[in-house]
Structure formats: C-alpha cells, structure tokens
Amino acid sequence: MASSPTPPEGDQFASLGSGPGPGRVEAVVSRPALFPISDAAVPHRDTMLALAYGLELARYGALLVAAGGRLKFANRMALAILEKKDGISLAGTCLLADRASDTRLLHKLLHEAITLPESGEPKESPFHLERKSARCALIVRVVPGPNLQCWHDPEIRTALLKLYDRDLGMVVDEQALISLYGLTRGEAALTAKLVQGKSIEDASAELYISPHTARTHLKRIFMKTDTHRQPELVARTLMTVC
C-alpha cells in the first residue's frame, strides 16, 4: 500500500489554537510543528495536506473559516497579516476586526457564504478594513469554500476568506488585464500600480509618465472595465485576475 505523502523537508504543519483536534487552526510554516500530524491523530491526512499546500499557492492571505468565524486553515501570508493585529486578528480561534461594525459585517458575509454557497460571493464583498499603522486598508473578500471532511463532522462547511494586504506587495497579472478588458500595456501597468495601493502621482512616477497621461489612461481604463472610481476598479481587478 502506498504511504501518505509527506511535506517537503523543512515544511511542517503548525497550529494556532488550544490543542489537537477540530478546534485547531492549521497552516504550513517553515518551523517545527507545534502539534505534529499523525494518521492516528487526524483523519484524512492527505486531504489536510492538499488543503494546506493549496492555500500556500495563493497570492493573497487565504483562510478557510467555519461557522461562527472559527478559523480552520491559514497560509503564511494570512498568518503574517493576523500577527500584526491591525485591522483583523485572531481571538482564540475566532476572527475579529478592530471595529465592532466590521466584525459584524465580516461574520455576516461568512455566514452567507457558508449557508448559501450556491449564491456565490455575497453582494457586500469585497470590503475594506481600515488599519491604524498600515499604509493601505486591508481588502477583504469572502467566497464559499469547500466542505471539510477532515474532522468528525462530515457536513462542516467553510468560507474562503481572502485578505489582500497591499503593504506586503501584490502580484497583478497584467497580461490577464490586457486579455480580459482590452487594456493597452500602459493601461494594464497603471492598473497594477493602483491595485497595489499607489496613488496616481506615485504610479506615474514609477512608470515614467506624467500625471496628466496617467489620468488619461485611467479614464480609458474606467471605460473598458465598466468602472467609475478607483476603489471599484481595484475591487473588479481583485475579483478577476488576483
């Protein structure tokens, strides 16, 4: 019988939470495991490995969240965002925003994504979480996630929480913008800068164009992407190519 796959050398499962079992948050990190995984301790180990490594491939903070805002899995980038405790943080195994109103909205969207997955991404997603010490607000998306059959409850449903921290750097697929919206290379480059949190002035300086040229590009970008404001353009881009 073939043995279960094992993580590459140096990558181990580590956990956030109060101990082994269903209440624990899993993430693949390059440090010794706090709670080593064994076939006896956790059912469906192969599935957990696939989930963890799949989240690591994401270019944003990726978290699988169960009902009540209980965090189950998180990738490295998500852990880095949570550890800042700026805008969003982890209280035990539950996600909380800095402001009570943001926490209510977050949990409302999580509930909708978990209980009504057939409806897709909730209407109020994405939204912004303002932060005290960061240059840019945290952009949050909530979409239906997979059913997790790794725990004792085979019916457990999740939401996939996507955290875009532009202070950590974001990779935007400019070629995809060109293909999807018919942008020119210059327009796609400007869009990428704006998604990364740059102002028109900073973006134009980095692209070696004048602010006037950048604003002309932006008008054409709005027309081609059917958007009207920069936040709307950023949200549209995140939903299609990031």
C-alpha positions in Angstrom: 0.0 0.0 0.0 1.3 3.4 -0.9 2.2 5.6 2.0 0.7 9.1 2.6 2.6 12.0 1.0 4.7 14.0 3.4 5.6 17.7 3.3 8.9 18.7 1.8 11.8 18.8 4.2 11.6 21.8 6.5 7.9 22.4 6.0 5.7 21.2 8.8 2.2 21.6 10.0 1.9 24.2 12.8 -1.3 25.2 14.6 -2.9 28.2 16.1 -5.4 27.3 18.8 -5.7 25.4 22.0 -4.5 21.9 21.2 -5.0 19.0 18.8 -8.4 18.3 17.3 -11.2 20.1 15.5 -10.7 23.5 17.2 -7.2 23.9 15.9 -6.1 26.1 13.0 -3.6 24.5 10.6 -1.0 26.3 8.5 2.1 25.1 6.7 5.1 27.1 8.0 8.8 26.6 7.9 9.4 25.8 11.6 8.9 22.8 13.8 5.3 21.7 14.2 3.6 22.8 17.4 1.3 19.8 17.1 2.7 17.1 14.8 0.3 15.5 12.5 -0.1 11.7 12.6 -2.6 9.4 10.8 -3.9 8.3 14.2 -4.5 11.8 15.4 -6.1 13.4 12.4 -8.4 11.6 9.9 -7.9 12.2 6.1 -4.3 13.5 6.4 -3.9 13.5 2.7 -6.8 15.9 2.4 -5.4 18.2 5.0 -2.0 18.2 3.2 -3.7 19.1 -0.1 -5.7 21.9 1.5 -2.7 23.4 3.3 -0.4 23.3 0.2 -3.3 24.6 -2.0 -3.6 27.7 0.3 0.1 28.3 0.1 -0.2 28.7 -3.7 -2.5 31.7 -3.2 -1.0 35.1 -3.9 -3.1 36.6 -1.0 -3.8 35.8 2.6 -6.0 32.7 2.4 -8.1 31.3 5.2 -10.7 28.6 5.5 -13.3 29.7 8.1 -16.1 27.6 9.6 -19.4 28.8 11.1 -19.1 31.4 13.9 -15.9 32.8 12.3 -13.8 29.9 13.5 -10.5 29.7 11.6 -9.5 26.2 10.4 -6.6 26.7 7.9 -4.4 29.7 7.1 -1.5 30.2 4.7 1.8 32.0 5.6 0.6 35.4 4.3 -2.6 35.2 6.2 -0.7 34.4 9.4 1.6 37.4 8.8 -1.5 39.7 8.5 -3.1 38.3 11.6 0.0 38.6 13.6 0.1 42.3 13.0 -3.2 42.6 14.9 -4.0 45.7 12.8 -7.5 45.7 11.2 -8.1 42.0 11.9 -6.9 39.5 14.4 -7.5 36.1 16.0 -9.1 35.8 19.4 -8.7 32.1 20.3 -9.9 30.5 17.0 -12.3 33.3 16.1 -11.7 36.1 13.7 -12.4 39.6 14.9 -12.0 43.0 13.2 -10.8 46.1 15.1 -14.2 47.7 14.9 -17.4 46.1 16.1 -19.2 47.1 12.9 -16.5 45.5 10.7 -16.7 42.3 12.8 -20.5 42.2 12.3 -20.1 42.6 8.6 -17.3 40.0 8.3 -19.4 37.4 10.2 -22.5 38.3 8.2 -20.6 37.6 4.9 -19.0 34.5 6.3 -22.5 33.2 7.3 -23.9 33.9 3.9 -21.0 32.2 2.1 -21.3 29.1 4.4 -25.1 28.7 4.4 -25.8 29.8 0.9 -22.8 28.7 -1.2 -25.0 28.4 -4.3 -25.4 32.2 -4.3 -21.7 32.7 -4.8 -19.8 35.7 -3.3 -22.0 37.9 -1.1 -23.0 41.3 -2.5 -21.2 43.3 0.1 -17.9 41.6 -0.6 -15.2 42.8 -1.1 -14.9 45.4 1.6 -12.1 47.4 3.3 -10.8 47.2 6.8 -9.1 50.4 7.9 -5.9 49.9 9.8 -4.0 52.2 12.3 -0.4 51.6 11.3 -0.6 50.3 7.7 -0.3 52.5 4.6 -3.3 50.9 2.9 -6.6 49.5 4.1 -6.9 45.7 4.1 -9.1 44.4 1.3 -11.3 41.5 2.3 -13.2 39.1 0.1 -15.5 36.3 1.2 -16.5 33.4 -1.1 -17.9 30.0 -0.5 -15.3 27.4 0.5 -15.0 23.6 0.3 -16.7 21.2 2.7 -14.1 19.9 5.1 -14.5 16.2 5.8 -11.2 16.1 7.8 -13.0 16.5 11.1 -15.6 14.4 12.9 -18.5 16.3 11.4 -18.7 15.3 7.7 -21.1 18.2 6.9 -18.8 21.0 8.0 -18.9 23.9 5.5 -16.4 26.7 5.1 -16.0 30.1 3.6 -12.7 31.1 1.9 -11.6 34.4 3.3 -9.2 36.3 1.0 -7.1 39.1 2.6 -5.2 41.5 0.3 -2.5 43.4 2.1 -1.1 45.8 -0.4 1.7 46.8 2.1 3.1 43.3 1.7 3.2 43.6 -2.1 0.7 42.2 -4.6 1.3 40.5 -7.9 -1.2 41.6 -10.6 -1.4 39.6 -13.9 -1.1 42.5 -16.4 -1.4 40.1 -19.4 -4.7 38.9 -18.0 -5.9 42.5 -17.8 -5.0 43.0 -21.4 -6.8 39.9 -22.5 -9.9 40.4 -20.3 -10.5 44.1 -20.8 -8.6 45.0 -23.9 -6.2 47.3 -22.0 -3.0 48.5 -23.6 0.2 47.6 -21.9 0.5 51.1 -20.4 -3.1 50.9 -19.1 -2.5 47.5 -17.6 0.7 48.7 -15.9 -1.1 51.6 -14.4 -4.0 49.4 -13.2 -1.5 47.1 -11.5 0.1 50.1 -9.6 -3.3 51.3 -8.4 -4.3 47.8 -7.2 -1.0 47.7 -5.3 -2.1 50.9 -3.4 -0.1 53.5 -5.3 -1.5 57.0 -5.9 -1.8 58.4 -9.4 1.2 60.6 -8.7 3.4 57.7 -7.4 2.2 55.4 -10.2 3.0 57.9 -12.9 6.5 58.5 -11.4 7.2 54.8 -11.3 6.0 54.3 -14.9 7.9 57.4 -16.1 4.8 59.1 -17.4 3.2 62.4 -16.5 0.3 62.6 -14.0 -1.8 64.0 -16.9 -1.0 61.0 -19.1 -1.8 58.7 -16.1 -5.2 60.3 -15.6 -6.0 60.0 -19.4 -5.1 56.3 -19.1 -7.4 56.0 -16.1 -10.4 57.4 -17.9 -9.9 54.8 -20.7 -9.4 52.1 -18.0 -12.7 53.0 -16.4 -14.5 52.8 -19.7 -13.0 49.5 -20.7 -13.6 47.8 -17.3 -17.1 49.4 -16.8 -16.0 51.0 -13.5 -16.2 54.7 -12.3 -13.9 55.1 -9.3 -10.5 53.7 -8.2 -11.9 51.6 -5.4 -14.4 50.0 -7.8 -11.6 49.3 -10.3 -9.4 47.8 -7.6 -12.3 45.5 -6.5 -13.0 44.5 -10.1 -9.4 43.6 -10.7 -9.1 41.6 -7.5 -12.2 39.6 -8.4 -10.9 38.7 -11.9 -7.1 38.5 -12.0 -5.7 38.4 -8.5 
